[in-house]
Amino acid sequence: MGRDRADVVIVGAGPAGLALAHALRARNVDVLVVAPETRWRATYGAWRDDVNSCELGAPLDSLVRGAWPVVRVVGAQEHRLERPYVVFDNQRLNSSLSTGIATRDDTVLSADHDMRQTTLRLASGRTVVARLVVDATGAGTLLAHRATTASAGAQTAYGLVVHDTAQVQPGVFTLMDWRTPVVGAATFFYGARFSDGTALIEETSLYAQPPREVDELRQMLSVRVGSDLTSQALAVERVHIPMGNPLPARTTRVVGFGAAVGYIHPVTGYSVAGSLRAAPRVADVIASALRADRTGADLASVVWGSVWPTHLLQTRAWHDAGLHALRRLPGTSLGAFFDGFFSLPVELWSSYLRIDSEPAVVRRAMFELFRRSGWALRVRLAASPGALLRALAAR
């Protein structure tokens, strides 16, 4: 059977894998992407300033299906956040990132390592030899991956793309609306109108353990909008994002990237912007290490250090503490929590929502939110001292 060779093989062709491949190609690295052909079905949204300077292969505005100058958040009160937001056009983003990238439509079955290189065995019977292998599958199938812990949960959502609906306000992106017709539901509405006359409507459970069933969210969305619009929908989105797990081992010969290695924000569930932002940083290190003729475990170790630099591990510890605190809140307090959060100075809450912010800024945002909260909310937020101590130790 056939045998391929490349300096870097990326397993996985989602936004994270293709963003890294695109950045490597721009640095003249010989890169091959191996993944079965699949469509990107999720909705990928981001704050414009988080992705405006990313290496996307084309101007940002040419790669989005919607852009809004104002974001709406509703807790006990309504907030109009003048921070622009975009939703990517998946087909355009995929096409832009994958232009000029060598790809193999196949599935990796195993990875065998020697001192200098890795041999991947594919479902087709072919093999691929690489100096470095990156797992960007989301599931982390080639990594010594984290085990699911008893405290782990997930964000789940049920969404529909429908013809324009009165439930979605024009001209703004509704990031969160915690008002709900289902008493005690602890879910929020997420939605926006697009310029083509369609609208996204979605019922989301931010985090739950055990995860809230998607079929239950479908019922809640039906109650919210007055009927079940699934049969009329142009597209259906079922979301399940694992959250709350520890990071995988960072000592393996296969290096992780993107959601596979914990780039999912522990509180929000967002990962695409974080991966797009990280791709140039990691690609720089890979290109430099290959030019220095690093190989084997030495090469993997250097790249792991760029995937999760020490200071970002500290940031992650603070985000994990935030998730532990959020989990302590009853559903009736979540609206008030986000009222307080989005009342912080924009430089604080925006930094908190990025996985690559400096740990000191994330810590300051958390303590400022605590300081501004009422005593009832403070008691809830302070009820997870173990997570706070781990974050302090990570300094």
Secondary structure by P-SEA (a helix, b strand, c coil): cbbbbccbbbccccaaaaaaaaaaaaaccbbbbbcccccccbbbbbcccccccccccccccccccccccbbbbbccccccccbbbbbbaaaaaaaaaaccbbbbccccccccccccbbbbbccccbbbbccbbbbccccccccccccccccbbbbbbcccccccccccccccccccccccccccccbbbbcccccccbbbbbcccccccccccaaaaaaaaaaaacccccccccbbbbbbbbcccccccccccccccccccccccccccccaaaaaaaaaaaaaaaaaaaaaccccaaaaaaaaaaaccaaaaaaaaaaaaaaaaaaaccccaaaaaaaaaaaccaaaaaaaacccccaaaaaaaaaaaaaaccaaaaaaaaccaaaaaaaaaac
